[in-house]
Amino acid sequence: MILPIVAYGDPVLRKKATDITKDYPKLNELVDNMFETMYNAYGVGLAAPQIGLPVRMFLVDTTPFAEDEDLSKEEQVALKDFKKVFINAKITKEEGEAWVFNEGCLSIPDVREDVSRKPKITIEYLDENFKPHTETYDGLIARVIQHEYDHIEGVLFTDKLSSFKKRIIKGRLANISKGKIRVDYRMRFPSEKKKR
Ligand SMILES: [Zn+2]
C-alpha cells in the first residue's frame, strides 16, 4: 500500500524518533509499504517519520544511482541492489574530508541543494529480522544513509545549508508546508486534517 509522505512543516519530521522492539505491530507489512511508497515516488531512501511514525527505522535502495555513468564500474556495482532496512540505527563514526552532493528529499519536493557531509561512516543497526550489524560505508551509500539517519534525529537537509541559502528557499519551504505545490506522489500536508 502506498502511504502518504509527510511534507515539510509537519512536527513529526522534527521529533527525535524512538527505538522499536521486535514485537512492533505489523513490522513486515510496514517495511513492504514503505518500500512501495519510496519506489512510487522514485526515492532512494525513506524514513519512518516521513510516513508519520516517529520511530527509528529507515530504508534505502540505491539501485537508481547505479545507472550514473559518471561513476566508476566499482561504485556502480556497489550501488546496484543495495537494498536494506535499518532499525534502531546509530552512526558511531563519521570520517574523512567533507564533500558536497546535491540532495533532495521526498518531504521537500522540488528543492535540491548541495550539502556537505563526511564521506565515510560506521553504523550499528538491526535488520528487518532484528539481527544486529556493524558496517562501514562510503560514497553515495553513506550519503543516503546519513540523509535518512538525520530524519530519525529530526533533522532535514535544509537545516545544513548556509543562512544565505536558507533565506533563498524560505518562501518555497513555506509553500510546501501550506500544500501549495504540485507533486505526482501521495503527500500529506500539515494544513490538512489527519484522516483517521
Ligand atoms: Zn529526506
Boltz pocket constraint, residues with backbone or C-beta under 6 A from the ligand:
constraints:
  - pocket:
      binder: B
      contacts: [[A, 45], [A, 104], [A, 105], [A, 106], [A, 107], [A, 147], [A, 148], [A, 151]]
      max_distance: 6.0
